[in-house]
Structure formats: structure tokens, C-alpha cells
Amino acid sequence: MSRPIAFALPGSEALLQALCGALGAEMGSLEHRQFPDGETYLRIVSDAADRDVVLLCSLDRPDAKLLPLLFAADTLRELGARKVGLVAPYLAYMRQDVRFHPGEAVTSRTFAALLSRHLDWMVTVDPHLHRYHALSEIYRIPTQIVHAAPLVASWIKQNVARPLIIGPDMESEQWVAQVAADADTPFLVCEKVRSGDREVTISIPHASAYPDRQPVLVDDIASSGRTLAVAARQLIGMGFAPPDCAVVHPLFAGDAAQVLGALVGRIVSTNTIAHATNEIDVVPTIVEAVHILL
């Protein structure tokens, strides 16, 4: 049986060589550009006939990435690919998992239905499962979830002396508790009250019990970064050193990274989304999950 072939969609090229090297896959080539009217041109250059195909596409800023991904998947199938799977280090459209107000689109279900219709399997890293207990509730294809908590914990153990891990809200408690357990260090969780998209007030109960610890703010997703920034200000106001910050998915919309960077000692992230803060490599763990599905 021939070895797999992997293609990177635009925005995910940085991980392709590492993924292929660890997976033992051929690095495939495709052409992609926009016509003047905004439509997508896509061409598969490498021969994928009778081969298992891996499409690499992190789905941050997903609206511009979805159509090229679907075009690539369907074209590869038409050209004779045996199976077409997706490695999406970041999986979008998990936020809207219920109809909060009448008439709202439950976009997580529609997005899952689209991907399930065009792909044979999917691997992703720490999707935002809130009201869903598993991806299988909305995805009709085999999936594997890679957990970044051990990788984040390992970075903290190696780089932070006497850490105190702090989660941004109660929803993060289970995930933060796992990071803290793996790092063998205490943790606290902020109590958050949100009064708008960008207005947040928090408290950090019991933080004063750890005056000699280095705080490390830990979150799965950093988008606006406002909650992390408020927590950092709170900690500094309580007499702590500027906290470190470790996030899995560095979305950092707008000036979020600059605002947060002015308040913390350092920001590190995994490379699920290409960003200057990437220091934690998820590729080896992703490859283990891909092997299960190939």
C-alpha cells in the first residue's frame, strides 16, 4: 500500500513539513488563488489516486477557509483518492451549540454537517466542547481529539519556578485542574461576571494564600484576550509578579496580543494556529491520532 499524501490549505503551510516527516507521508502540492471577483481557483498538482489523503487546515478565520477546503476534498475524491481526512488543529464554530435567542442559527451543527458530508475522518485539538459531551453528537465521521493539557503542563514544569496556575472562569476548571495535576502545582479559578462582549469583572478567591508563587494564566482559547488581561491586572494589583500566560489556541483578534503582552511576563501558545507566541508543539501528538484513523 502506498504511503499517505498530505496537502496544506492556505494558512496551514507551516506545519506541513513537520506533519509529513512524523507521519511518513508525501508532501503534496496544490495551487490556490482568488479570481478578481473573489471566487476561488484550486488545483491538485500531486497525484493522489488510490491513496489516503490528509488535508491540513486550521480553521481559525473559517469563513475564508471553508470553501477551499471543501473544493480540495471533493476534487481529491474525484481524482481517485481512497479516503480524505482532515487535520484541523483548531476547529471553528463550536461556540453556538444552542439557540440562545429565537431565530438564531445553531452554527455548530451546520458546520459539522458540512464537514461530515465532504470528509472521511477528522483530528482536532481541544475543541470547545461545552454543551456537547463529544464530537460524535454532531459529527457523523470518525474523529480523534488531541488533548494539549499534558503539553502545556510540561512547558510550565520546565519553564516556571513555583507556578500557580489560574483559570479565567468556572468553565475552565476541569481543563485547568488537569494541567495543574500534570504540572504537580496548585491552581485557582477566577470568578467572572461579563456585562458585554468586552466588559468583564473578576475576582480571584484565595489567591492571597500563595504570595510566593508565580501566577500562570492558562486558557484553551484566547480571542479578545480581555478576560486574561483583566485577570493579569487583578493579580498585579494584589502584589503578584506579572503573570505568564499559556494558551492552546492563539486566535488573538485585533490588538489582543499587544494588550495582553503589555500586562504579562510572557505569552506562549501551541502551534494549532500560526502565531509569534508558538512554543508548544502539538504535531507529534496529532500524528499519533492520525495513525489511529488511517
BASESE-92619 format. One record per residue: x, y, z of N, C-alpha, C, O in turn. Coordinates in steps of 0.001 Angstrom, whole numbers, plus 500000, padded with zeros to 6 digits. Each point is the difference from the previous one (the first is absolute). Example, Ala and Ser with C-alpha at 12.3 -4.5 7.8 and 13.67 -1.06 7.14 Angstrom:
<pts>
513190494310507800499110501190500000500900501200500000501036499981500665;498614501069498615500820501190500060499230501090500730500509501108500169;
</pts>
This chain:
<pts>
500848498802500000499152501198500000500884501248500000500962500076500764;498718500901498386500807501214499920499825500836501260498981499914500685;502024500889499603499930500826501210499019501153499796499712500374498863;499776500188502227499044501100499870500648501223499357501223500118499926;497922500777499618500455501276499465499230501101500727498799499876500241;501904501199500105499387501073500780500108501323499252501022500297499381;497911500488500685499935501314499368499653501034501061499168499749500872;501469501410499054499667501106500901499133501001499263500337500433498898;498554499931501707499185501098499483500629501324500430500774500028500957;498906501064498356500617501292500322499862500350501481498926499883500589;502192500549499991500036500361501416500545498909500885500316500253501162;499803498534498320500480498873500806501298499407499481500405498918500426;500245501776498663501202499459499367501136499754500996500818499103499793;499240501685501284501137499920500920500128498638500659501104499593500360;497787499691499807500031498711500683500176498812499052500219498876500453;499688501363498234499931498874499067501264499145500021499909498773500038;501250501842499940501243499218499939500162499153501260500370498829499916;499358501755501246500124499247501255498994498861500053500325498902500452;498456501356499089498972498958500000500402498845499087499899498835500385;500554501486498414500378498946499051501193499202500512500038498777499861;500936501913500732501161499309500518499645499014501092500494498873500004;498654501539500924499623499133501111499045498895499561499995498913500577;499196501367498401498999499044499543500555499038498952499409498951499744;501719501403499653500511499208498890499192500188498744499889499086499183;499540502104500655499142500292498853500757500818498962500960500698500325;498601499210498424500528500860498944499398501390500154498838500137500382;501946500890499324499510501362500065499378500353498651500709500135499002;497992500011500970499294500284498768500007501479499660500290500845500847;499388499457497904499994501381499526498645500325499388499421499200499265;500092501987501053498777500498499356500169501475499681500808500694500618;498433499770498422499991501417499643498699500616500476498932499396499900;501177501820500621498820500695500515500175501489499774501043500573500313;497923500044499139500017501450499861498563500504499900499056499219499879;500804502086500173498688500632499867499878500662498631500913500702499564;497967499077499762499689500763498801499692501447500398499707500257501167;500351500687497901499714501403500342498639500216500650499820500940500774;499215498183498908498670500171500598499864499314501361498915499981500581;502197499452499930499982499398501327499783498503500029500137499381501055;499522500012497798499819498553499983501355499293500119501049500569499697;498892498173500752501206499224500261500380499141498796499152499338499401;502144500685500253500566499040499057500832499015500804500823500407500820;498970498294498952500770498980500710500330498862499050499146499539499243;502107500014500804500467498902499147500873499064500823500925500448500678;498789498264499268500839498997500639501124499657499027499739499504498904;501502500754501485501147499773499116500534498575500144500322499364498997;499777500130502221500578498674500250498979498903499739498797500209500157;501687498626499446499138498855499730499573499360501320500839499557500784;497849500399499453499475499415501232499132498779499730499316499520500904;500701499972497872499137498865499642500352498773500845501169499654500170;497797499706500347500115498781500792500910500178501223500721499083500393;499230502105500191500816500274501194499136500614501094498990500647499723;501420499141501520499379500704501118500550501418500037501207500217499902;497884500746500242500371501416499951499724500653501349498966499761500623;501979501069499814499829500829501192499964501452499547500947500481499378;497978500212500928499914501439499770500289500709501313499362499717501014;501591501199498973500382500757501186499419501399499881500363500756499099;498731499585501814499344501303499918499523500412501377498972499515500473;501761501373500174499529500537501273498904501021499706500178500883499161;498690498995501530498799500720499578499741501267500809498851500327500299;502217500386500055499827501369500472499612500853498789500349499667498868;498933501425501371499470500814498893499367499078498960500429499991498846;498575499248501537499551498856499204499229500339498740500011499211499056;499324501923500890499128500257498856500791500030498694499507499530498975;501713501013501043500823500048498790500649498656499694500425499770498868;499660499341502112500707498733499817499075498837499633500448499008499425;498268501112500904499114498858499842499838499576498549500136498816499694;499577502119499400499770499604498612501239499378499353499859498965499349;501346501600500789501175499307499444500175498594500576500403499087499279;499301500729502000500104498673500605499018499031499363500376498875499673;498393501530500145499001499121499393500324499722498537499834498876499527;500630502151499752500394499793498600501138498978499920499987499119499140;500994501000501758501135499068499987499545498583500301500422499059499327;498723500776501671499538498662500377499239499345498862500246498837499682;498836501891499703499209499418498916500852499706498770499808498979499340;501138501918500349500857499791498834500883498770500196500162499196499082;500396500661502092500843498838500283499210498698499857500509499010499475;498267501004500990499170498803499861499725499705498522500060498849499567;499635502210499661499748499819498563501243499493499273499891499318498982;501290501016501539501257499577499382500467498632500485501094499550499657;498069499791501145500276498618500349500598499747501368500439498882500271;499597502125500612500521499781501344499172498928500703498786499909499813;501893499286500995499319498914500688499142500561501141498800499735500068;501819501035500819499290500686501069500611501384500159501190500198499755;497980500760500660500458501376500206499657500399501424498829500138500355;502208500046500458499802500403501388500501501407500242500765500545499205;498800500037501896500347501376500349500735500045501330499542499442500997;501600501228499002500649500407501244499721501489500167500556500832499283;498580499490501667499636501393500296500481500299501416499237499826500951;502012500621499213500496500237501358499069500897500816499823499790501200;499578501217498140498948500787500651498700499778499241499955500141498777;498991499513501947498689499742499397499055501141500341499718500259501170;499798500416497800499116501153500200498544499572500179499657498822499899;499516502161500366498551499850500096499568498958501028499136499165499732;501479500898501445499535499193501124499292500853501044499403499469500935;500661501857498911499449500921500997498469499920500063499426499907501085;499924500129497764498536500073499959499453498582499993499733499428498943;500102500009502260499551498618500117498553499883500449499510498899500252;499809502229499849498593500014500375499408501310499465500732500949499718;497942499092500146499326501216499552499701500858501240499001499791500689;501890501182499579499841500835501192498819500954499866499332500306500988;500409500166497791498903500930499742499207499486498799500568499347499125;498130500937500819499184499501498889500588500401498646500398501146499795;499647497889499290500439500268498649501482499863499760500440500105498855;500359499662502189501441499876499801500364498709499283499352498970500183;501693501101498998500543498803499361500865499250501005500846500597500666;498941498101499442500880499158500815501139499569499070499989498905499439;500975501976500419501011499860498955500892498782500197500518499458499024;499669500105502202500847498825500227499452498773499285500770499194499478;497921500658500494499393498836499341500116500094498475500302499008499337;499460502173500118500110500164498545501436499797499537500242499343498988;500699501213501743501418499860499646500427498538500054500714499523499118;498843499762501929500331498576500140499397499184498861500637499084499481;498134501250500132499355499270498907500759500195498688500153499056499225;500322502170500523500757500271498779501296499195499954500287499338499003;500488500718502065501266499272500019499768498497499926500749499290499329;498230500223501346499720498564499994499617499497498619500257498844499664;499129502022499529499552499601498676501169499887499016499915499257499021;501176501476501233501084500078499018501268499261500422500914499848499190;499162499687502066501225499402500520499720498622500581498859499666500319;502202499539499813499859498645500542500354499901501474499510499102500685;501327501796499825500365500003501408500605501356500347500296500803499116;499884499445502191500546501290500429500765499839501304499597499247500887;501518501477499213500771500129501239500050501480500359500257500841499138;499498499478502123500087501383500444500565500046501412500110498976500673;500247502232499764500604500197501316499028500779500881499578501101499648;500075498328501486499191500671501027498880500868499419500020501219500167;499011498173499157498846500790499546499216500505501197500037499401501075;499255501698498737499281500629501110498680499248500243498930500440499579;501177498439501098498815499219500355499398500585501268500582499895501080;498268500711498786499334500586501157498744499194500306499979499205500940;498975501004498263498781499222500230500039498644499313499240499102500360;501649500738498644500208498682499414500986499224500865500976500557500500;498760498166499667500916499162500772501060499353499110501057499597500484;498662500305498223500937499374499072499727500533498598498878500406499697;502144499595499445499806500442498627499013499119499250499361500449499049;500514498297501375499093499067499321498540500423500118499151499470499284;500540501465501597498622500499500087499619500807498764498819500091499667;502167500498499643499675500819498826500769499575498747499565500306498890;501569498995501260500769499547498838499660498550499703499925499171500907;499867500528497805499605498651499587501182499193499461499807498930499421;501390501567500762501215499315499555500841499669501229499833500627501046;501076498390498843500896499716501122500868501215500326500507500667499099;499658499611502179500819501127500434500934499563501123499715499055500736;501397501649499376500926499829501110500326501381500561500300500929499250;499640499195502068500333501258500667501373499874500646500255499074500770;500618501859498910501308500095500641499884500957501174499458501097499861;501049498491501293499921500820501210501340500679500251501038499345500095;498920501977500010501228500781500157500405500188501455501102500481500265;498038499152500690500320500233501412501357499437500404500765500705500658;499572498050498977501327499491500396501157500800499401501043500154500634;498773500353498146501055500778499355500172501360500677501124500457500203;497760500188500146500062501279500707500620499795501381500832500795500436;498762498141500247500548499708501327501505499763499932500746500454500868;499697498833498097501421499728499843500787501291499811501081500161500566;498375500764498634500684501281499803500092500752501323501047500565500315;497875499449500463500011500703501286501029499392500942500749500731500647;499300497947499440500961499345500892501439500337499627500857500135500873;499405500001497839501364500241499549500409501471500039501191500311500010;497820500604500012500326501414499798499556500946501095500373501173499973;498844498362500990499485500894501043500344499417501371499672498852500297;500990501951500528500318499580501367498818500301500920499466501109499986;500133497918500801498912500137500980498743500621499372499548501058500437;499901498299498561498831500572499319498715499871500812499845499083500806;499253501837498967498614499934500457499139500164498762499951501081499414;499369497856500184499205500038498777498641500615500284499358499683501002;500215501194498114498740500727500194499164499903498736500453500360498913;498318499147501240499056499922498901499137501242499947499733500594501044;499816499828497770499298501277499861498552499992500460499442501065500265;499920497751499841498594499950500390499663498584500448500807499080499872;497978500767500658499597498709500544499908498929498918500215498821500282;499467501571498481499924499031498912501346499326499743500053498873499507;501020501815500828501341499469499734500498499074501100501083499428499873;498153500411501203500540499335501197500486498583499729501092499631500432;498119499571498862500400498615499781501290499925499182500887499201500298;499207501634498673501196499994499141501211500504500771501077499408499921;498755501694500831501105500570500770500445499035501091501191499896500294;497865499405500300500340499019501031500889498902499424500908499521500680;498840500076498072500822498974499376501417500509499751500973499285500243;499141501959499267501327500588499799500758500056501325501178499650500071;498127500795500977500646500117501315500432498640500527501083499871500572;498081499114499239500354498657500457501230499484499259500898499417500607;499140500800498076501145499546499213501278500767500359501104499458499926;498726501824500468501156500823500365500345499892501481501000500560500448;498174498722500312500209499810501436500111501337500726500967500268500713;498008500566499083500008501338500587498570500408500345499065499467499402;500727501457501536498637500423500347499370500851498900500681500531499123;497988499577500959499299500839499027498834500720500668499487499570501034;500112501527498351498820500756500400499200500315498739500521499935498887;498217500403501304499139500365498876499347501347500296499457500210501085;500598500690497954499379501317500152498482499876499995499430499125499348;499939501762501385498547500141499935499711501220499141500388501117500339;498925498660498545499854501028498968498545500433499862499078499187500053;500748502121499769498689500545499658500175500809498723500727500993499988;498605498584498929500117500694498712498767500870499792498870499517500071;501359501789499669498893500921499778499890500439498550499204500884499684;501570498524499440499970500305498567501095499226499308500725499241500642;499409500941498028501006499249499252501415500291500501500872499134499925;499364502086500588501349500395500395500075500494501449501060500456500429;497863499468500322499995500483501378499926498814500955499012499266500025;502059500556500767500090498870500901500552500475501336500971500755500047;498400498796501044500577500190501324500231498626500608499213499079499781;501869500781500984500320498701500584500503500159501425500405501081500427;499556497812500290500703499888501273500791498700499972499681499084499242;501358500844501597500841498804500055500051499533501448500941500318500727;498052498931499687499944499566501398501227499190500393500497499175499234;499979501081501981501082499223500626501374500248499391500956499314500361;499170501645498728501314500256499414501007500461501046501193499721499881;498337500973501129500906500516501026500679498891500802500957500261500729;498560498517499142500613498870500708501287499534499321500704499141500530;499607501422498298501171499555499239500902501179499637500286500209498821;500167500568502169500732501237499679501359499774499348500513500898499333;500080497926500843501339499752499479499983499221498679501038499504499562;497808500388499811499867499222498764500005500916498776499605501164500070;500848498284498820499944500695498712498703499624499302499826498842499622;499247502113500196498726499654499350500182499710498517500776500660499309;498486498334500217499977499649498583498538499923499571499281499080500390;500289501870498822498645499974499446499950498972498877500826500021499088;498195499078500990499897498910499033498597500000499413499016500059500737;500890499876497941498684499977499350500087499154498732501073499841499417;497781499619500167500006499215498769499961500895498769500644499695498997;498603501413501064499884500900498857500214501432500470499406500420500993;501438500333498305500156501432500247499568500730498739500698499967498986;498150500692501078499476500715498840500123501511500217500936500620499493;498142499970501244500152501420500329501096500205501033500613501066500046;499644497925500786501028500093501037499624500878501173500806500201500909;497971500328499082499621500969501035499918499361501386500434500601500983;499020498199499104499905499354501311501385499737500571500240500237501184;500674499274497981501365499762500453500668501306500425500745500022500980;498996501065498291500581501295500348499467500500501334500761500513500821;497940499340499400499414500419501286500592499188501139500311500544501059;499846498148498726500590499147501039501434500400500287500421500009501156;500339500323497800501382500421500194500066501279500826500809500099500922;498345500883498757499977501251500777499652499716501454500588500575500915;498446498528499287499570499665501353501155499396500795500214500358501159;500518498742498230501111499344500679501112500996500344500554499969501098;499763500908497957501030501009500256499551500931501126500805500391500846;497899499965499162499465500843501062500033499337501371500010500682501025;500008497989498993500083499261501256501439499785500456500237499385501039;500723501120498188501393499905500397500783498884499352501173499809500322;498213499443498771500719498939499298500898500593498909499783501118499533;501227498102500077500784500363498823499105499898498769499004499276500022;501336501440498901499206499834498774499886498526499650501010499298499951;497781500223499805499820498573499745500548499602498641500125500827499096;500200497892500775500195499410498687498632499583499470499039499910500765;500870499838497947498729499616499386500249498889498991500846500138499116;498423498766501011500121498870499076498621499679499442499059499760500757;500822500236497917498716499714499363500182498912498947501080499850499428;497871499408500329500046498959498977499804500617498622500841499825499119;498059500893500687499668500541498681500173501526500010499148500702500545;501935499827498862500260501440500035499280500753498877500627500418499026;498067499751501113499250500741498983500399501477499981500258500558498934;499793500073502232500467501367500175499473500944498929500748500464499139;497965499811500926499368500912499049500451501435500249500186500415501144;499986500330497777500358501416500116501296500209500749501021499390499681;498931501494501337501202500330500768500103499195501285500689500406500936;498625498445499115499933499231501249501373499603500517500267500124501196;500610499400497924501322499557500445500812501164500552500729499834500977;499155501349498408500747501165500475499492500463501359500787500318500891;497881499718499263499411500424501275500411499048501118500419500431501074;499457498285498663500354499014501020501502499990500249500439499882501144;500357500243497784501444499962500149500555501115500866501059499844500609;498228501294499454500450501116500836499778499733501487500518500731500844;498716498227499482499639499737501398500642498749500566500063499839501218;500414499273497925500531498719500473501501499923499744500553500768499214;500094498284501470501421499822499799500304499408498639500924500443499318;498300498554500280500186499361498695498718499264499630499236499582500870;500546500269497853498875499232499473500570498858499185500869500204499153;498635498578501105500369498857499163498715499316499546498964500088500659;501125499232498207498835499313499456500448498742499292501188499816499731;497864499320499969500281498871499122499937500492498550499532501103499718;500946498057499385500022500388498588498782499494499237500105499681498815;498738500239501846498758499687499290499634501101499014499389499741498963;500993501495501370499804501165499138501347500713499928500606500279501034;499861500014497773501303500652499854499986501369500661499164500843499675;501772499380501263500068501264500728501404500145500576500680499004500246;499750502231499967501342500255500525500227499385501372501146499802500403;497776499890500327500140499446501347500148498487500012500173499423501074;499766499906497774500068498533499963501295499487500625501091500321499529;498787498886501526501167499350500620499739498537500331500928499262500330;497816500317499585499629498643500420499532499236498766499012500378499369;501694498550500290499763499285498747498979498874500197500208499097500810;498685500970498438498969498967500090500118498949498899499253499022500003;501675501165499053500051499102498839500214498537500382499279499144499486;501680500519501396500172498575500322498743499348500551499715498845499685;499529501879501135498774499446500564498911499887498945499212499054500022;500733501900499056499059499921498889500288498761499155499076499290499605;502186500453500122500370498850499159499544498691500647499541499095499304;500581500799502008499506498785500689498514499810499723499556498877499764;499671502204500260498560499903499751499708499655498542499084499227499719;501691501342499349499792499707498583500243498521499711499266499392499222;501759500030501399500294498575499786498811499131500364499785498962499375;499443501436501619498828499215500414498945499965498905499294499004499846;500596502100499379498919500129499018500400499580498601499131499705499180;502151500259500526500424499598498650499796498505499769500303499495498919;
</pts>
